[in-house]
Amino acid sequence: MTAAAPPDPVPRRAVLAARLRQHRALALGQLVRGLAYGTGTALAGAVALWLRAHT
């Protein structure tokens, strides 16, 4: 019985690139979430102002 060859180590550049992609996706998600929250807050404020002015 022969021992299996050890797996090739993942190149450092590939590991760093994978981390960068993951970080970029997370940062983009946070940006979109923040923009959506800000837009919703602004719309709610505009509706409240309109209601106050027209009632």
HELIX and SHEET records of a PDB file:
HELIX    1   1 ARG A   12  ALA A   53  1                                  42    
END                                                                             
